[in-house]
Amino acid sequence: MTKAARVHLSKTFPSVYEKLAALSTEVGQVARDNGIEPLLSELVQMRASQITGCAYCLRVHTKKALALGEATERLTVLPAWREAGLYSERERAALALCEAMTLISDGHVSDEVYEAARAVFSEKEFAALSWVIVSINAFNRVAVTSRYLVDPVPAESPGPAHPGSPDNHAEAPATQPAP
């Protein structure tokens, strides 16, 4: 991949990015308040980031999942979650919904995926989880288009905060080349 400078969306229109970050913060709160476990939220954000090829967001959410106590084995096989017997029915329904929403042009969210999710998520949980997926997909598209870099980070370093996380909700990564 080239490191050629790209238009940095968050720096070109910071007010828009700040609103996206505020949306992400609100979505995180709605998810927590409505029964979406923090680890489940991290898993779907990782899966969406894997699908979209967003290394920056994948790094952020992997670190968060590990900090929440997630097992490295489950993170390692996440791309093959259907073949792994490591995920609960609720996690499997969330991952299927995440894939369907992220790959929306591949047939939309099928009735089968929707019904499986609704079988294990209340109306509010389903809506909150869906907003988590919408939010991470927005950030993935910003980061991939602007080509947010993933520079080496020493093992003891916590790494960068997600641009939309409550820890860093108005800042884009500092390592980006200027447009």
BAGUTOR-511794 format. One record per residue (C-alpha): residue number from 1; residue in one letter; x, y, z. Coordinates in nm, 2 decimals, m for minus. Layout:
BEGIN
<node pos="NUM" code="a" px="X" py="Y" pz="Z"/>
...
//
This chain:
BEGIN
<node pos="1" code="m" px="0.00" py="0.00" pz="0.00"/>
<node pos="2" code="t" px="0.12" py="0.34" pz="m0.08"/>
<node pos="3" code="k" px="0.16" py="0.61" pz="0.18"/>
<node pos="4" code="a" px="0.07" py="0.88" pz="m0.06"/>
<node pos="5" code="a" px="m0.11" py="1.17" pz="0.10"/>
<node pos="6" code="r" px="m0.49" py="1.17" pz="0.07"/>
<node pos="7" code="v" px="m0.76" py="1.42" pz="0.15"/>
<node pos="8" code="h" px="m0.80" py="1.38" pz="0.53"/>
<node pos="9" code="l" px="m1.18" py="1.39" pz="0.57"/>
<node pos="10" code="s" px="m1.17" py="1.46" pz="0.94"/>
<node pos="11" code="k" px="m0.93" py="1.75" pz="0.91"/>
<node pos="12" code="t" px="m1.09" py="1.89" pz="0.60"/>
<node pos="13" code="f" px="m1.43" py="1.93" pz="0.76"/>
<node pos="14" code="p" px="m1.37" py="1.89" pz="1.14"/>
<node pos="15" code="s" px="m1.72" py="1.99" pz="1.24"/>
<node pos="16" code="v" px="m1.87" py="1.70" pz="1.04"/>
<node pos="17" code="y" px="m1.62" py="1.46" pz="1.20"/>
<node pos="18" code="e" px="m1.70" py="1.59" pz="1.54"/>
<node pos="19" code="k" px="m2.07" py="1.52" pz="1.48"/>
<node pos="20" code="l" px="m1.98" py="1.17" pz="1.37"/>
<node pos="21" code="a" px="m1.78" py="1.13" pz="1.68"/>
<node pos="22" code="a" px="m2.07" py="1.26" pz="1.89"/>
<node pos="23" code="l" px="m2.30" py="1.01" pz="1.72"/>
<node pos="24" code="s" px="m2.06" py="0.73" pz="1.80"/>
<node pos="25" code="t" px="m2.05" py="0.83" pz="2.17"/>
<node pos="26" code="e" px="m2.43" py="0.85" pz="2.18"/>
<node pos="27" code="v" px="m2.46" py="0.51" pz="2.01"/>
<node pos="28" code="g" px="m2.22" py="0.35" pz="2.26"/>
<node pos="29" code="q" px="m2.42" py="0.49" pz="2.55"/>
<node pos="30" code="v" px="m2.75" py="0.37" pz="2.39"/>
<node pos="31" code="a" px="m2.60" py="0.02" pz="2.34"/>
<node pos="32" code="r" px="m2.48" py="0.00" pz="2.70"/>
<node pos="33" code="d" px="m2.81" py="0.13" pz="2.84"/>
<node pos="34" code="n" px="m3.01" py="m0.12" pz="2.63"/>
<node pos="35" code="g" px="m2.83" py="m0.45" pz="2.71"/>
<node pos="36" code="i" px="m2.56" py="m0.47" pz="2.44"/>
<node pos="37" code="e" px="m2.26" py="m0.61" pz="2.63"/>
<node pos="38" code="p" px="m1.94" py="m0.41" pz="2.57"/>
<node pos="39" code="l" px="m1.76" py="m0.72" pz="2.45"/>
<node pos="40" code="l" px="m2.03" py="m0.80" pz="2.20"/>
<node pos="41" code="s" px="m2.01" py="m0.44" pz="2.07"/>
<node pos="42" code="e" px="m1.63" py="m0.48" pz="2.02"/>
<node pos="43" code="l" px="m1.68" py="m0.81" pz="1.84"/>
<node pos="44" code="v" px="m1.92" py="m0.67" pz="1.58"/>
<node pos="45" code="q" px="m1.70" py="m0.36" pz="1.54"/>
<node pos="46" code="m" px="m1.40" py="m0.59" pz="1.47"/>
<node pos="47" code="r" px="m1.60" py="m0.80" pz="1.23"/>
<node pos="48" code="a" px="m1.72" py="m0.49" pz="1.03"/>
<node pos="49" code="s" px="m1.36" py="m0.36" pz="1.03"/>
<node pos="50" code="q" px="m1.23" py="m0.69" pz="0.90"/>
<node pos="51" code="i" px="m1.49" py="m0.69" pz="0.62"/>
<node pos="52" code="t" px="m1.42" py="m0.33" pz="0.51"/>
<node pos="53" code="g" px="m1.04" py="m0.38" pz="0.55"/>
<node pos="54" code="c" px="m1.01" py="m0.10" pz="0.80"/>
<node pos="55" code="a" px="m0.68" py="m0.18" pz="0.98"/>
<node pos="56" code="y" px="m0.70" py="0.13" pz="1.19"/>
<node pos="57" code="c" px="m1.04" py="0.05" pz="1.35"/>
<node pos="58" code="l" px="m0.95" py="m0.32" pz="1.37"/>
<node pos="59" code="r" px="m0.65" py="m0.23" pz="1.58"/>
<node pos="60" code="v" px="m0.85" py="m0.01" pz="1.81"/>
<node pos="61" code="h" px="m1.13" py="m0.26" pz="1.87"/>
<node pos="62" code="t" px="m0.90" py="m0.56" pz="1.90"/>
<node pos="63" code="k" px="m0.71" py="m0.37" pz="2.18"/>
<node pos="64" code="k" px="m1.04" py="m0.28" pz="2.35"/>
<node pos="65" code="a" px="m1.17" py="m0.64" pz="2.33"/>
<node pos="66" code="l" px="m0.85" py="m0.77" pz="2.48"/>
<node pos="67" code="a" px="m0.87" py="m0.51" pz="2.76"/>
<node pos="68" code="l" px="m1.23" py="m0.64" pz="2.83"/>
<node pos="69" code="g" px="m1.09" py="m0.99" pz="2.88"/>
<node pos="70" code="e" px="m1.16" py="m1.14" pz="2.54"/>
<node pos="71" code="a" px="m0.96" py="m1.46" pz="2.46"/>
<node pos="72" code="t" px="m0.71" py="m1.43" pz="2.18"/>
<node pos="73" code="e" px="m0.84" py="m1.76" pz="2.04"/>
<node pos="74" code="r" px="m1.18" py="m1.61" pz="1.98"/>
<node pos="75" code="l" px="m1.03" py="m1.30" pz="1.82"/>
<node pos="76" code="t" px="m0.81" py="m1.51" pz="1.60"/>
<node pos="77" code="v" px="m1.09" py="m1.72" pz="1.45"/>
<node pos="78" code="l" px="m1.34" py="m1.43" pz="1.43"/>
<node pos="79" code="p" px="m1.33" py="m1.42" pz="1.05"/>
<node pos="80" code="a" px="m1.44" py="m1.79" pz="1.05"/>
<node pos="81" code="w" px="m1.69" py="m1.76" pz="1.33"/>
<node pos="82" code="r" px="m1.95" py="m1.98" pz="1.16"/>
<node pos="83" code="e" px="m1.70" py="m2.27" pz="1.16"/>
<node pos="84" code="a" px="m1.59" py="m2.21" pz="1.52"/>
<node pos="85" code="g" px="m1.79" py="m2.34" pz="1.81"/>
<node pos="86" code="l" px="m1.67" py="m2.05" pz="2.03"/>
<node pos="87" code="y" px="m1.95" py="m1.80" pz="2.00"/>
<node pos="88" code="s" px="m2.29" py="m1.80" pz="2.18"/>
<node pos="89" code="e" px="m2.62" py="m1.79" pz="1.99"/>
<node pos="90" code="r" px="m2.65" py="m1.42" pz="2.07"/>
<node pos="91" code="e" px="m2.29" py="m1.35" pz="1.93"/>
<node pos="92" code="r" px="m2.36" py="m1.55" pz="1.62"/>
<node pos="93" code="a" px="m2.68" py="m1.36" pz="1.55"/>
<node pos="94" code="a" px="m2.50" py="m1.03" pz="1.60"/>
<node pos="95" code="l" px="m2.21" py="m1.13" pz="1.37"/>
<node pos="96" code="a" px="m2.45" py="m1.24" pz="1.10"/>
<node pos="97" code="l" px="m2.64" py="m0.92" pz="1.13"/>
<node pos="98" code="c" px="m2.32" py="m0.72" pz="1.12"/>
<node pos="99" code="e" px="m2.21" py="m0.90" pz="0.80"/>
<node pos="100" code="a" px="m2.54" py="m0.85" pz="0.63"/>
<node pos="101" code="m" px="m2.55" py="m0.48" pz="0.72"/>
<node pos="102" code="t" px="m2.19" py="m0.43" pz="0.62"/>
<node pos="103" code="l" px="m2.23" py="m0.61" pz="0.29"/>
<node pos="104" code="i" px="m2.57" py="m0.46" pz="0.23"/>
<node pos="105" code="s" px="m2.53" py="m0.48" pz="m0.15"/>
<node pos="106" code="d" px="m2.50" py="m0.86" pz="m0.13"/>
<node pos="107" code="g" px="m2.87" py="m0.92" pz="m0.08"/>
<node pos="108" code="h" px="m2.96" py="m0.68" pz="0.20"/>
<node pos="109" code="v" px="m3.05" py="m0.81" pz="0.55"/>
<node pos="110" code="s" px="m3.23" py="m1.13" pz="0.47"/>
<node pos="111" code="d" px="m3.54" py="m1.24" pz="0.66"/>
<node pos="112" code="e" px="m3.34" py="m1.53" pz="0.80"/>
<node pos="113" code="v" px="m3.07" py="m1.31" pz="0.94"/>
<node pos="114" code="y" px="m3.33" py="m1.06" pz="1.08"/>
<node pos="115" code="e" px="m3.54" py="m1.33" pz="1.24"/>
<node pos="116" code="a" px="m3.23" py="m1.50" pz="1.40"/>
<node pos="117" code="a" px="m3.13" py="m1.17" pz="1.55"/>
<node pos="118" code="r" px="m3.48" py="m1.09" pz="1.67"/>
<node pos="119" code="a" px="m3.50" py="m1.43" pz="1.83"/>
<node pos="120" code="v" px="m3.22" py="m1.34" pz="2.07"/>
<node pos="121" code="f" px="m3.24" py="m0.95" pz="2.09"/>
<node pos="122" code="s" px="m3.53" py="m0.74" pz="2.21"/>
<node pos="123" code="e" px="m3.65" py="m0.46" pz="1.99"/>
<node pos="124" code="k" px="m3.44" py="m0.21" pz="2.17"/>
<node pos="125" code="e" px="m3.13" py="m0.44" pz="2.18"/>
<node pos="126" code="f" px="m3.17" py="m0.50" pz="1.80"/>
<node pos="127" code="a" px="m3.20" py="m0.13" pz="1.73"/>
<node pos="128" code="a" px="m2.90" py="m0.04" pz="1.96"/>
<node pos="129" code="l" px="m2.69" py="m0.32" pz="1.80"/>
<node pos="130" code="s" px="m2.78" py="m0.20" pz="1.45"/>
<node pos="131" code="w" px="m2.67" py="0.15" pz="1.54"/>
<node pos="132" code="v" px="m2.34" py="0.02" pz="1.66"/>
<node pos="133" code="i" px="m2.30" py="m0.15" pz="1.32"/>
<node pos="134" code="v" px="m2.40" py="0.17" pz="1.13"/>
<node pos="135" code="s" px="m2.16" py="0.38" pz="1.33"/>
<node pos="136" code="i" px="m1.85" py="0.15" pz="1.28"/>
<node pos="137" code="n" px="m1.93" py="0.13" pz="0.91"/>
<node pos="138" code="a" px="m1.92" py="0.51" pz="0.89"/>
<node pos="139" code="f" px="m1.59" py="0.53" pz="1.07"/>
<node pos="140" code="n" px="m1.45" py="0.24" pz="0.85"/>
<node pos="141" code="r" px="m1.53" py="0.44" pz="0.54"/>
<node pos="142" code="v" px="m1.37" py="0.76" pz="0.67"/>
<node pos="143" code="a" px="m1.06" py="0.58" pz="0.78"/>
<node pos="144" code="v" px="m1.02" py="0.36" pz="0.47"/>
<node pos="145" code="t" px="m1.09" py="0.65" pz="0.23"/>
<node pos="146" code="s" px="m0.85" py="0.88" pz="0.42"/>
<node pos="147" code="r" px="m0.60" py="0.59" pz="0.45"/>
<node pos="148" code="y" px="m0.55" py="0.62" pz="0.82"/>
<node pos="149" code="l" px="m0.21" py="0.46" pz="0.89"/>
<node pos="150" code="v" px="m0.14" py="0.19" pz="1.13"/>
<node pos="151" code="d" px="0.21" py="0.25" pz="1.25"/>
<node pos="152" code="p" px="0.40" py="0.01" pz="1.47"/>
<node pos="153" code="v" px="0.32" py="0.07" pz="1.84"/>
<node pos="154" code="p" px="0.55" py="m0.07" pz="2.12"/>
<node pos="155" code="a" px="0.38" py="m0.37" pz="2.29"/>
<node pos="156" code="e" px="0.35" py="m0.18" pz="2.62"/>
<node pos="157" code="s" px="0.17" py="0.11" pz="2.45"/>
<node pos="158" code="p" px="m0.21" py="0.11" pz="2.46"/>
<node pos="159" code="g" px="m0.22" py="0.24" pz="2.10"/>
<node pos="160" code="p" px="m0.44" py="0.51" pz="1.96"/>
<node pos="161" code="a" px="m0.79" py="0.56" pz="2.07"/>
<node pos="162" code="h" px="m1.07" py="0.52" pz="1.82"/>
<node pos="163" code="p" px="m1.15" py="0.85" pz="1.67"/>
<node pos="164" code="g" px="m1.51" py="0.81" pz="1.78"/>
<node pos="165" code="s" px="m1.45" py="0.66" pz="2.12"/>
<node pos="166" code="p" px="m1.54" py="0.86" pz="2.43"/>
<node pos="167" code="d" px="m1.17" py="0.86" pz="2.50"/>
<node pos="168" code="n" px="m1.09" py="1.06" pz="2.19"/>
<node pos="169" code="h" px="m1.42" py="1.16" pz="2.03"/>
<node pos="170" code="a" px="m1.30" py="1.46" pz="1.83"/>
<node pos="171" code="e" px="m0.96" py="1.37" pz="1.72"/>
<node pos="172" code="a" px="m0.84" py="1.19" pz="1.41"/>
<node pos="173" code="p" px="m0.52" py="1.00" pz="1.42"/>
<node pos="174" code="a" px="m0.22" py="1.23" pz="1.45"/>
<node pos="175" code="t" px="0.00" py="1.02" pz="1.22"/>
<node pos="176" code="q" px="m0.20" py="1.11" pz="0.91"/>
<node pos="177" code="p" px="m0.03" py="1.29" pz="0.63"/>
<node pos="178" code="a" px="m0.16" py="1.64" pz="0.56"/>
<node pos="179" code="p" px="m0.39" py="1.66" pz="0.25"/>
//
